[in-house]
Structures are given as structure tokens and as C-alpha cells.
Amino acid sequence: MLERLGITIPVVQAPMAGTSTPALAAGVSNAGGLGSISVGAVGAAEAERMIDETRSLTKRPFNVNVFCHRPATPRPAVEKRWIERLAPIFDSFNSRPPSQLAEIYMSFLADEAMLGVLTRHRPSVVSFHFGLPHPEAVRALRSVGSLLLATVTSLNEAELAANAGIDILVAQGYEAGGHRGVFDDDAPDDRLCTLPLVRCLVERQRLPVIAAGGIMDGNGIAAALALGAIAAQMGTAFIACPESAADDAFRSRLASSAAEHTTMTRVISGRPARCLGNAFTDFGADVPDGAVPEYPRAYDAGKALNLAAKKAGNSRYGAQWAGQGAPLSRPMPAAELINTLDIELQGARPDGTSRSR
């Protein structure tokens, strides 16, 4: 199905909010993969700017990703206790926590302006994380010709996505970096890893599957394709590209032994997410899930704490999202990485044949 978009290399660059950029997406798309930008954490005006910038850098298709999380419910007592719990850390940086928390960005489920941007600009691909859009949004996006992708972590979520009119599933394994794409983060999570999840989805349902989680090189892509996936989605692999928005501290830790230790945490944002272990995740190791405010209201405090720490010269409180394949990170421009992955993929194929470009 991706072939109809002219994708010649089966690699989708993950839409990493805060790290992916129009330049990164364009670099991937221009090299034959599918680049992505994430507009889930920005407003409609900024989303429009990012789409325009990406289009100025590439004439090829790219993906625009939005967040379909349940809009947060303020819980004043929980939020007050959370602020009090974080206050001593803020104090250590001669700073003060927010007096109250805010929902720092809207869910696509409640953002009519964002839907308007997407239907006007007609991106070739639109993808959804944390759940599914309303049926009206699916109909509107399909009517303008957008191919629709949705992250799923289980067979049940895959069935819901298929019934909602999604075209392709992104099978996110538990080893993936960044936020878990579970539809309901309060429900039990079976924590399926990428390869068994991909195989189950390929065997048990009808939609094409993109594998996501822990894939860093051509051998990983080949393994995903061998299990029936049509492509691999890769995020951590692109963080070290010069086109990404990762700061120097993130790049330095990704290139160090810190990359060997990722952890799943809720304390930074309010939803489970995998990142490089740091002082914030250490702090959160013994914090019960129920003590953390809802996403993205908890992220309001997390971002404020990271800013206070960075001003004091401490980079150990940031959201350095990364998957378990992080030790295999290779710093190189996006186009060079895509070409490298393609060469590795050809070498990994059992019959040794190469694919025409």
C-alpha cells in the first residue's frame, strides 16, 4: 500500500514530538522512505507552519501525526499533592513549581481547528497515536485522499482500528521509545514486544502492518518484513541525525553507556513512555501510578522541572525518549541513514537479491 505513494525503501520515520522536524521528515522522504512530523503537541497555526515548511523541502509524501488521547480530567487534589511532591526538586534548582497544572495541548478528539488544517492541506498520510479519531474525522480525511495509519499495541486495538476505517496498522512493541500508544492507559497492558505483536496482527487480521519498536538497522527491518510487516517504523534511529531537534545533552547521552538503560515511566508526562533513565525516572521509580496527574497535565510540571534543571546546568530531568535499541544509534544525516539502511536490508535478504530503486 505504501508503494502507491512512491515509497521505495520500507522505512517510516517515527513522528517523534519535540524531536522530529520538517528538515528530518523531508530528508527521509527525499531519500525514499516516509518522513513524519508530529503536530500532536502544537496548535493548529503551528501545525500549518510545519506542514508548509516540510512541503517547501520535499515534493514527496510525508506523514502528519496527531494525538487522540482522552482529554484530561483535572484532579485538583492529586495535582496539588504532585506539585508538593516535586517542590523539593524545584527548590534544589532555586526554582518554584507551577502553582497549578494546565492541559498544555489539545487532543485531536477536541481540536476542530487541527482537522481543518489537515483537510485543507491534504497530507498524503495522517497517523494517529493514543487511540482513534472520531468517525467524522476519518470520513473527512479519507475524502481528501489521506492514507490513515494508527498505532496499536494489541489485537483488540487492531480490531477497533480496522472497524474505524484505518488503512494501515503501526504495531508498537513494548521496547519502542516514546509514549506507549495504548488506547486506554488505565487498562491492563499485555506489553507485547514488537515481533510477536507483528506476527499476531499479520496472522489474525486483514490490514497491512508496520513494525515499530527496537528496530535500528537493516537486519531489524529484514526481520520485520520476514514476519509479514510491509515496513518498519524507526524513531530512536533518527534522533542522532543532525536534522533532529535533539539537544546536545540528549545526543551525548545517546552516544554513551546511558543508551543501554531505558525505562518505562509515567512520571514525566502522565502516560507510560520509554526513555533514557535519568534523575527524574529514578525519582519516579517508587511513585504509584495513581499519584501522577493525567496526561498531558502532568507534562506541564515535567516540562517546567526540566526547564528549571537545564537553567541550573542539569540535563537529567528531560524527556529523552528512546527505545531499547538505543545502543545501536548511529549519528549521520537522514538521507545517509536511509541509504545505509537500504544497503543493509539488501545484504540481509537470504537470496542476496537486490531491489530496483
N, C-alpha and C positions, 0 to 999 in steps of 0.2 A: 504493500500500500504506500510505503514511503517513496517507492520508485516513481510514482506519478508526480512527485514533487521535484524530481531530478536529483534526489539524494543518491550519491554514488558510493559512499562509504557508510556502513551501518553503525554510525555513531551519532548519538544525540547528546549534546552538551546540556547538562542539567541546569535548570533555571535557578541558580543559587542567589536568593535575595541578599543584597548587600555585597555580593562578590562578583556576580556576573555583570557585564557591561555591554553596551551596544558594540563596542570595539571587539570584545571577546566573541559575542554571538556572530558578528559579521566575519571574523577571522575563521571561525569554524565552518560557517555556511559557504564562504568563498572557496574553502578547501575541499568541499564535497560532503561534509557532514550536515547536521541540522543544529544550528546555533539557537540559543534561547536567551530571552530576557525575562526577568521576573518583575511584575508590576504589582504583586500582591501586597507589598508594604508601602506603596506610594499612592497618591491620589490620582484622579483622572487626568489632570493637567500634566503632571509629571510623566504619567504613562504615555500620553500623546507625544510628549517631547522625546521620550526614549524610543518609541516606535519610529518617529521621524528620523532620529539620529541613526538608528540601525539601518533604515532604508537608504539613508544617504551613503552608507558604507558598503552595502551589498544589494545586488539585484536578485539574489537568490532567496528562497523561502527561509523563514525562521519562525521560531515558536514564541508565543507570548503566554506567560503563565500567570494565573490568578489563584487566590486562596479562597476556598469555600468552607472555612471553618464556621462553626456555630458562633454567632455573635456573643460576645462575653456578657455575662450577668454580673454586675457589681456585687461584691460581698463585703460590705464595709467592715465588719468585724474581722474577717480573715485578712483583708488588706491592711487594716490598722496593725494587726499583730505581725504581719510580714514586714511592714515598714520598720516596726520596732526591732524585729529580729536582725534586719540589715543595718540598723543605725550604728552599731559599734564599728562596722567595717567602714561606713562612710566617715565616721569620726576619725578613724586611723589615717584617712586621707585629707583631714581638715575640711570636710565637706558635710553637707546635710542631705538626707534622703528627701524625695518628694513628699510633700505634706499629704497628698492623696494621689491615687493612681488613675490613669486615663486609658481609654481604648485608643491606642496610638494610630491605628489604621482600621479601615472598614473591611468587613468580609465582602467578597463579591456577591454573596447572597443578598446584601442590603445596598449594593452600590449601583444604582441605575446609571449614574454618570459613566462609570467604567464600562458597562455594557454598551453604552452609546459610543464610546471611543472605539471599542472593538468592532462594532458593526459598521462604523464609518470607515475605519482603516482596513478592515477585511484581512487580517493576518492569515497567512496560509495555514498556520497551525495555532490552536489555542489549547492550553493544557490546564488541568485543574488539580489542586492539591488540598488535602484535608477533607475531601468529600466531593459532592456533585452539585452543579448549579441547578437552579430551578428549571422546570421544563420549558418555560417561556424563553429563557436564555439559550437553552440548547437549540430550540427551534430558530431563534434569531440568528445564531452563529452558523448553523447549518445552512440557513437561507442565503447567507453571503459567501458560502463556499469554504468556510474554515473546516479543516480536519480537526477532530476533537480527541484529545488524549486525557486520560485520568489516571492518577496514581492509585494503586490498590495494594493491599497487604494481605489479602485473604481471598478465598474462593467466594465467600459471601459478598464481599465488596465488589468483586468482579461481576457477579450476577447483577447486583444493583446498577453497576456502570453500564452493562450491556442493555439492561432494560431501559436505561435512561437515554439511550441513543448515542453513547460514546463509540468512537471508531476503533481506537487502539488503547490497550491497557499498558500502563507502566508498572511492572511488578517490582515493588520496592522491598528488598530484603532487609532484615534487621541490622545487617552490617553496614547499611548505607549511611552516609554522612548527612547532617542536617536534620530537619524535623521529620519524624515519622508521619507518614501520610494517612494514618488511621482515620476513618470517618468519625468514630466516637472515641475520644481519648480517655473516657471514663470506663469504657467496656474492657473486658479481658483481652489481652493481646497475645496471640499464639506465637509471636516473634519468629515467624518463618524466615529462614535465610533465603537468599536470592535463588540459588539453583533449585531447591525443592519447590519453591513457590512458582518459579517459571515452569517447571515440568508439570506441576499440578494444573496450572492455568492452561497450558498448551493441550493437555490431555482432556480436561474436563469442561472446557467452554470453547466458544467459536471465534472469539475476537483475536486478532493478532496481538502479540505480546512483545514488549520491550523490556529487557532485563536491566535492573538498576540496583546497585549495591556491591561495593568491593571490587569492581572491575576497573583495572588500571592500565592494561596493556592489550596487545593483540591476542595473546593467548587467552586472556579472560573473555574477550569478545568471541573468540572461536568457541570457547566452552559454552557460552550463552547461545550461540547460533546452533551448536550441535544439539542442544536441548529443545530447540524449536523456536527460540526467540527470533524476531526479524531484525533486531538491532540491540545495541547496548547503550544505556544512558549512563554517562560518566560525569561526575561533578568534581570530586576531590582531585582527579587527574588534571583539571584545568585551573586549579587555584594558583599554582605557581607560574602560570603564564603571565607574561608582562602586561597583557591586556586586562587581566582581572583587577578588581578593586581591593584585593587583599593588602593589608598594610605590611610594613617591614617586619613587625613583630610576629605576625601570623606566618609570613614566609620563612622567617628564621626558625620558628618552632617546627614548621612542617619539614624543614630540612635537617632537623635534629632528632635525637632519640625520643623526643616528645611525641613524634608521629607514631611511635609504637604503642601508645597508650591512649586509646579513645574510650569514651564512656558515654552512656546514655543518661541524660539528665533532664529534669523538668524545671529546675530552679531558675535557669536563666530567662526563659520566656513564658513558662506556664504550660508548655506542652513538651512531651518527650522528644529529645533531639540528641543526636550523636555529635560529639565534638572532641577536640584535644583536651585531655584532662588538665585542669588548672586550679588556681586557688578557689574560684567560685564553685567548681564542681566538687572540690574537696569539702568545702563548707556545706554543700547540699547533700553530701553522702548520707547523712543521718536525718535529713528533713523528710517527714512523711508527705506524700503527695497532697493530702488534704490541706496542708499548711500553706501551699503555694496558690496565689490567686490565679484566676482564669487567664488563659491566653487571649489577646496579647496584653492584658492589663499588667500582668507580672513583668512583661518585657519592658514596660515603662520604667520600672525600678531597675531592671537589669541593665538597660542602656545607660541610665543615669549613673549607676555604680561603675560601669566600665569607663565612662567619661571622667568621673572623679579620679579613678585609679590612674588612667592614662595621663591626666594632668599632673599627677604626682610621680610620673615616671614608671608606673607599674602596669604591665600589659597582661597580667594574669587573671583578669576578670572579664575578658571579652568572649564573644560568641564565636570561637574559632571552629566552626562546623567542619567536620572531616569524618570520612568513613574509615573502616578497618584496613583498607588498602593503602592508607596514607604513607607508610614507609616506602612505597613504590613510586612516590611522586617524582616527576622529572621537570625541572624548570626549562621551558622552551616556548617560543611563540606558538600561538594556537594553530596556525597553518602547518608549522613544522611538526607539532604533536599529531595532528590528524594524518599527515603523510607518514609519520613513523608508525602510527597505529595500523595504517593500511598495509605497510610493508610487513609488519609483524603478523598481521592477520593472514596474509598470503603465505608466509612461512609456516604458520601453524596448521594450515589445512593438510589433512592426511594425504591427499592425492598430489600435493605440490603444484597444483594448477594455479594460474593467476587469472584475475578477473579483469576484463577490459575496463579501462577508465574512460 
